[in-house]
Amino acid sequence: MIDIEFDHVIHYIDGLNQFEFPGKYLEIQPGGQHENLGTYNRLVQIDLSYIELIDIYHQGKMKQQSKTDVGKHSFATSIMENGYRQGFKKICFRTHDIEQLKVQFEERGLETVGPVEMTRENKKGQMIQWRLLYVANHQFDVIMPFFIEWHASDETREADLQEHFHQHLTLDMITFNTYQRQTMVDHWKQWFDMEEVESSDRYTILQSPAKKIKFKVVEDKEDGIEAVQFIDQTIDAPIAFRTRGARYQFIPPHA
């Protein structure tokens, strides 16, 4: 069994510095810059899982990086290839041993890129370090996840970040649209040890090995990440809104 659990989803927003969620329903924290990619971020910290809001500050850097072996697999390249359309772009899974994960993927017939050392400086001047691993599979460029190992332990990161947690929210499900549903379902079960928990004529719901978050794979005409759903302890009826090409859904605890 591979050691992965959901870490974050990337939402590209044009004009991020001026962006707020409708009704300020989610609180946005400062982030930092990815110097080599020409992008910057702001963060919505649910718990250790989060929404990464991304925008571009230097398009030339991003285009240059997209031509490298590593850069062509990055979220920045997916923004370019998608015609700079706003919305969810990539999801990332967290692991505690990225070297072992690389070996396991290659044993399963996957071609990997990395691990790649990454850093950025946060607003407090602290250096944040992590390593990324990409899977090269061109059938799923838009919805293929990438993988992260944080330099700091989960316990250290939780202590540093918990003041920004949305304590009333739990990330429940991410919805994908795809024109190749069964292929994606079969591959995610084979590659990522996903378990199939529900299926119908139009969709399949998978659950990751950590059994915390579900992934709904819906039959559609093109590939994309459609929605993120939360359980909200403060509401009695569902709430949903679409903003900047992405759908956010909130359901009560016993929906």
C-alpha positions, 0 to 999 in steps of 0.5 A, a space after each residue: 500500500 502506498 503512503 499518500 493522502 490529499 495535500 492541496 488543490 491549485 486554483 488559478 485566479 487572474 488578479 489574485 491580489 484583489 480576489 476574495 471569496 463570495 461573502 468571504 466564505 473562506 479566509 485567505 492567508 498570505 503565501 509567497 512567490 515561486 521564483 523559478 515559475 514566475 507565479 505567486 500564491 495565497 492559501 486557504 488552510 482547511 487543516 494540513 490540507 489546503 486550497 492553493 490560489 495561484 496567479 502569475 507575476 512573470 509570464 516569461 519565467 513561466 514560459 521558459 520553465 515550461 520548456 524544461 523536463 521538470 517544468 513541463 509537468 508543473 501546474 504553471 504549464 497546465 495553466 498555459 496549456 489550458 489557455 489561461 482559463 481560470 479554475 482548478 488546475 492540479 491536485 497534490 498528494 502528500 507522502 512521508 517518503 517520496 523516494 519510496 513512492 518513486 520506487 513503488 510507482 516505477 515498479 507499477 510501470 510509471 515513468 517519474 520525474 524527480 524528486 525535485 527540491 523546492 523552496 520559497 520564503 513566506 511572509 515571515 521570512 521563513 524558508 519553507 522546503 519541500 520535494 516534488 515528484 511528478 508522474 509522466 503520463 500524457 493521457 492525463 496531463 490535466 488531471 494527473 496528480 503530483 506528489 509532495 514531501 514536506 521538509 517539516 513533519 506533520 506535527 511541526 507544520 500543524 503547530 505552525 499553521 493551526 491558527 489559520 485552520 478552518 476548524 468548522 470545515 472538513 474537506 470531503 470530496 473532489 469532483 473530476 470530469 473526464 471523457 475517459 472515466 473507466 480508464 482513469 478509475 482503473 489507473 487510479 486503483 492500480 497506481 494509487 491504491 484507490 478503493 471504489 466505494 460507489 458507482 453509477 452509469 455516469 460517475 464513480 467515487 474512489 477513496 484514497 488509502 488514507 480514507 479521508 477524502 473521496 474522489 468523484 469521477 464524472 463522465 463528461 466531454 473533457 478532462 478537468 477538476 470541477 468542484 471541491 466539497 466540504 462538510 461544514 459544521 455550521 450549516 443546516 442546508 447545502 451551500 454552493 457557489 462558482 467563482 473564477 471557474 471553480 465550484 465550491 460546495 458545502 454540505 451539513 454534517 448529516 446531509 
